[in-house]
């Protein structure tokens, strides 16, 4: 579907301070930099699921996590939704 695979990008240094604080808090609460590179909640052999790749860069650290719908961690799903709200795919 057009637009679903378009990247979204948010720089917390350039958005509203409250929104930035919320996003940074979610990232900290999930232990994002300690998460495995892939968090998969689908059944083996399942197809046609939406996947999300989230890359966080912070003070020289860089970590990417790929998640598959349904995302079981509510905080990570909130992070996805917040980023898409701030920077919708084009």
C-alpha positions as CSV (number, residue, x, y, z in Angstrom):
1,X,0.0,0.0,0.0
2,X,1.5,3.4,-0.9
3,X,2.9,5.3,2.0
4,X,3.0,2.5,4.4
5,X,6.7,1.8,3.8
6,X,7.7,5.5,3.7
7,X,10.1,6.3,6.5
8,X,9.2,8.7,9.3
9,X,11.9,10.7,11.1
10,X,11.8,12.7,14.3
11,X,14.6,14.8,15.8
12,X,13.7,15.4,19.4
13,X,16.0,18.5,19.4
14,X,13.7,20.2,16.9
15,X,10.2,19.4,18.1
16,X,8.0,20.6,21.0
17,X,9.9,20.0,24.3
18,X,7.0,18.2,25.9
19,X,6.6,15.8,22.9
20,X,10.4,15.3,22.8
21,X,10.4,14.5,26.5
22,X,7.6,11.9,26.1
23,X,9.4,10.2,23.2
24,X,12.7,10.1,25.1
25,X,10.9,8.8,28.2
26,X,9.3,5.9,26.1
27,X,12.7,5.1,24.7
28,X,14.3,4.9,28.2
29,X,11.4,2.9,29.6
30,X,11.6,0.2,27.0
31,X,15.4,-0.2,27.5
32,X,15.6,0.3,23.7
33,X,19.3,0.0,23.4
34,X,19.2,-3.4,25.2
35,X,16.5,-4.8,23.0
36,X,17.4,-7.5,20.4
37,X,17.6,-6.4,16.8
38,X,14.4,-8.3,16.0
39,X,11.3,-8.5,18.2
40,X,8.9,-10.9,16.5
41,X,5.4,-11.7,17.8
42,X,4.1,-13.6,14.8
43,X,3.5,-17.3,14.4
44,X,6.2,-19.3,12.5
45,X,5.4,-19.2,8.8
46,X,3.0,-16.2,9.1
47,X,2.9,-13.8,6.2
48,X,1.6,-10.3,5.3
49,X,2.3,-8.7,8.7
50,X,3.4,-5.1,9.0
51,X,7.0,-4.7,10.1
52,X,8.5,-1.6,11.7
53,X,12.2,-0.7,11.9
54,X,13.0,1.8,14.5
55,X,16.5,3.3,14.6
56,X,17.4,5.5,17.6
57,X,20.5,7.7,17.6
58,X,21.5,9.2,20.9
59,X,24.9,10.6,22.0
60,X,26.9,8.5,19.6
61,X,24.9,5.3,20.2
62,X,22.9,3.9,17.3
63,X,20.5,0.9,17.6
64,X,17.9,-0.5,15.2
65,X,15.0,-2.8,16.3
66,X,12.6,-4.5,13.8
67,X,9.2,-5.3,15.2
68,X,6.3,-7.2,13.6
69,X,2.7,-6.5,14.1
70,X,1.0,-7.1,16.4
71,X,3.5,-5.3,18.7
72,X,3.0,-6.7,22.1
73,X,4.8,-4.0,24.1
74,X,2.4,-1.1,24.5
75,X,5.3,1.4,25.0
76,X,6.9,0.4,21.7
77,X,3.5,0.7,19.9
78,X,3.0,4.1,21.5
79,X,6.5,5.1,20.2
80,X,5.6,4.0,16.7
81,X,2.3,5.9,16.8
82,X,3.9,9.0,18.3
83,X,6.5,9.1,15.6
84,X,4.0,8.6,12.8
85,X,1.8,11.4,14.3
86,X,4.7,13.8,14.4
87,X,6.1,12.9,11.1
88,X,3.5,11.0,9.0
89,X,4.8,8.9,6.1
90,X,4.7,10.8,2.7
